[in-house]
Amino acid sequence: MEKIVKRYFQLKQQQKETEQELKELRDEIIGYCREQGTADFISGPYRVKLVSQTRKEYDDEKLFEALPDLEVWKLLSKSDPGKIAGLVKLGVVKEEALQGTYECKEITLLQVDRVK
Protein backbone atom coordinates (compact mmCIF):
# COMPACT_ATOMS: atom_id res chain seq x y z
CA MET A 1 0.00 0.00 0.00
CA GLU A 2 2.91 2.34 0.69
CA LYS A 3 3.95 2.16 -2.97
CA ILE A 4 0.45 3.11 -4.09
CA VAL A 5 0.25 6.04 -1.67
CA LYS A 6 3.73 7.18 -2.66
CA ARG A 7 2.84 7.06 -6.36
CA TYR A 8 -0.41 8.92 -5.72
CA PHE A 9 1.52 11.63 -3.87
CA GLN A 10 4.06 11.89 -6.69
CA LEU A 11 1.33 12.20 -9.32
CA LYS A 12 -0.50 14.89 -7.31
CA GLN A 13 2.77 16.86 -7.07
CA GLN A 14 3.32 16.43 -10.80
CA GLN A 15 -0.27 17.55 -11.44
CA LYS A 16 0.27 20.74 -9.40
CA GLU A 17 3.46 21.51 -11.32
CA THR A 18 1.78 20.82 -14.67
CA GLU A 19 -1.22 22.99 -13.80
CA GLN A 20 1.10 25.84 -12.76
CA GLU A 21 3.05 25.59 -16.02
CA LEU A 22 -0.19 25.48 -18.03
CA LYS A 23 -1.38 28.63 -16.25
CA GLU A 24 1.87 30.43 -17.03
CA LEU A 25 1.79 29.40 -20.70
CA ARG A 26 -1.89 30.33 -20.97
CA ASP A 27 -1.16 33.77 -19.52
CA GLU A 28 1.71 34.26 -22.01
CA ILE A 29 -0.45 33.26 -24.98
CA ILE A 30 -3.32 35.51 -23.88
CA GLY A 31 -0.86 38.35 -23.32
CA TYR A 32 0.54 37.86 -26.81
CA CYS A 33 -2.96 37.93 -28.30
CA ARG A 34 -3.76 41.17 -26.48
CA GLU A 35 -0.50 42.77 -27.64
CA GLN A 36 -1.24 41.74 -31.22
CA GLY A 37 -4.90 42.74 -30.97
CA THR A 38 -6.10 39.34 -32.13
CA ALA A 39 -8.17 36.50 -30.74
CA ASP A 40 -7.18 33.99 -33.42
CA PHE A 41 -3.83 33.09 -34.99
CA ILE A 42 -1.85 30.17 -36.36
CA SER A 43 1.56 29.25 -34.98
CA GLY A 44 3.23 26.44 -36.87
CA PRO A 45 0.83 23.52 -36.96
CA TYR A 46 -1.36 24.99 -34.19
CA ARG A 47 -4.38 27.26 -34.29
CA VAL A 48 -4.91 29.45 -31.24
CA LYS A 49 -8.31 30.94 -30.49
CA LEU A 50 -9.54 33.01 -27.57
CA VAL A 51 -13.22 32.75 -26.71
CA SER A 52 -14.88 35.23 -24.34
CA GLN A 53 -17.61 33.99 -22.05
CA THR A 54 -19.74 35.57 -19.35
CA ARG A 55 -20.26 33.58 -16.17
CA LYS A 56 -22.57 34.37 -13.30
CA GLU A 57 -21.15 34.27 -9.80
CA TYR A 58 -23.98 34.05 -7.28
CA ASP A 59 -24.07 35.51 -3.79
CA ASP A 60 -25.47 32.75 -1.54
CA GLU A 61 -27.21 35.14 0.87
CA LYS A 62 -28.90 37.16 -1.87
CA LEU A 63 -29.86 33.98 -3.69
CA PHE A 64 -31.42 32.51 -0.54
CA GLU A 65 -33.46 35.70 -0.08
CA ALA A 66 -34.55 35.62 -3.74
CA LEU A 67 -35.80 32.03 -3.58
CA PRO A 68 -38.89 32.11 -1.36
CA ASP A 69 -39.54 28.37 -1.69
CA LEU A 70 -37.34 26.54 0.80
CA GLU A 71 -37.74 23.32 -1.20
CA VAL A 72 -36.08 24.97 -4.21
CA TRP A 73 -33.18 26.14 -2.04
CA LYS A 74 -32.76 22.58 -0.73
CA LEU A 75 -32.29 21.43 -4.32
CA LEU A 76 -29.35 23.80 -4.61
CA SER A 77 -27.90 23.70 -1.07
CA LYS A 78 -25.34 26.21 -2.33
CA SER A 79 -25.14 28.35 -5.42
CA ASP A 80 -24.23 26.17 -8.37
CA PRO A 81 -24.53 28.10 -11.65
CA GLY A 82 -25.27 24.92 -13.60
CA LYS A 83 -28.11 23.84 -11.29
CA ILE A 84 -29.51 27.36 -11.18
CA ALA A 85 -29.51 27.57 -14.98
CA GLY A 86 -31.30 24.22 -15.08
CA LEU A 87 -34.01 25.41 -12.66
CA VAL A 88 -34.51 28.56 -14.75
CA LYS A 89 -34.72 26.50 -17.94
CA LEU A 90 -37.30 24.17 -16.36
CA GLY A 91 -39.34 27.16 -15.19
CA VAL A 92 -38.96 26.28 -11.49
CA VAL A 93 -37.30 29.65 -10.87
CA LYS A 94 -37.92 32.82 -12.86
CA GLU A 95 -34.87 34.71 -14.15
CA GLU A 96 -36.39 37.95 -12.79
CA ALA A 97 -36.29 36.55 -9.25
CA LEU A 98 -32.53 36.14 -9.55
CA GLN A 99 -31.80 39.75 -10.50
CA GLY A 100 -29.27 41.23 -8.08
CA THR A 101 -28.14 37.84 -6.76
CA TYR A 102 -25.14 37.50 -9.05
CA GLU A 103 -22.34 39.36 -10.76
CA CYS A 104 -21.36 38.67 -14.35
CA LYS A 105 -17.69 37.93 -14.82
CA GLU A 106 -15.97 37.91 -18.19
CA ILE A 107 -13.59 35.02 -18.66
CA THR A 108 -11.35 34.11 -21.57
CA LEU A 109 -11.09 30.52 -22.71
CA LEU A 110 -8.01 29.44 -24.62
CA GLN A 111 -8.35 26.83 -27.36
CA VAL A 112 -5.32 25.36 -29.06
CA ASP A 113 -5.90 22.82 -31.85
CA ARG A 114 -3.65 21.13 -34.35
CA VAL A 115 -4.22 22.44 -37.87
CA LYS A 116 -4.77 19.69 -40.42
DRENTIRO-72717 format. One record per residue (C-alpha): x, y, z. Coordinates in steps of 0.5 Angstrom, whole numbers, padded with zeros to 4 digits, always signed. Layout:
! residues N
XYZ/...
***
This chain:
! residues 116
+0000+0000+0000/+0006+0005+0001/+0008+0004-0006/+0001+0006-0008/+0001+0012-0003/+0007+0014-0005/+0006+0014-0013/-0001+0018-0011/+0003+0023-0008/+0008+0024-0013/+0003+0024-0019/-0001+0030-0015/+0006+0034-0014/+0007+0033-0022/-0001+0035-0023/+0001+0041-0019/+0007+0043-0023/+0004+0042-0029/-0002+0046-0028/+0002+0052-0026/+0006+0051-0032/+0000+0051-0036/-0003+0057-0033/+0004+0061-0034/+0004+0059-0041/-0004+0061-0042/-0002+0068-0039/+0003+0069-0044/-0001+0067-0050/-0007+0071-0048/-0002+0077-0047/+0001+0076-0054/-0006+0076-0057/-0008+0082-0053/-0001+0086-0055/-0002+0083-0062/-0010+0085-0062/-0012+0079-0064/-0016+0073-0061/-0014+0068-0067/-0008+0066-0070/-0004+0060-0073/+0003+0059-0070/+0006+0053-0074/+0002+0047-0074/-0003+0050-0068/-0009+0055-0069/-0010+0059-0062/-0017+0062-0061/-0019+0066-0055/-0026+0065-0053/-0030+0070-0049/-0035+0068-0044/-0039+0071-0039/-0041+0067-0032/-0045+0069-0027/-0042+0069-0020/-0048+0068-0015/-0048+0071-0008/-0051+0066-0003/-0054+0070+0002/-0058+0074-0004/-0060+0068-0007/-0063+0065-0001/-0067+0071+0000/-0069+0071-0007/-0072+0064-0007/-0078+0064-0003/-0079+0057-0003/-0075+0053+0002/-0075+0047-0002/-0072+0050-0008/-0066+0052-0004/-0066+0045-0001/-0065+0043-0009/-0059+0048-0009/-0056+0047-0002/-0051+0052-0005/-0050+0057-0011/-0048+0052-0017/-0049+0056-0023/-0051+0050-0027/-0056+0048-0023/-0059+0055-0022/-0059+0055-0030/-0063+0048-0030/-0068+0051-0025/-0069+0057-0030/-0069+0053-0036/-0075+0048-0033/-0079+0054-0030/-0078+0053-0023/-0075+0059-0022/-0076+0066-0026/-0070+0069-0028/-0073+0076-0026/-0073+0073-0019/-0065+0072-0019/-0064+0080-0021/-0059+0082-0016/-0056+0076-0014/-0050+0075-0018/-0045+0079-0022/-0043+0077-0029/-0035+0076-0030/-0032+0076-0036/-0027+0070-0037/-0023+0068-0043/-0022+0061-0045/-0016+0059-0049/-0017+0054-0055/-0011+0051-0058/-0012+0046-0064/-0007+0042-0069/-0008+0045-0076/-0010+0039-0081/
***
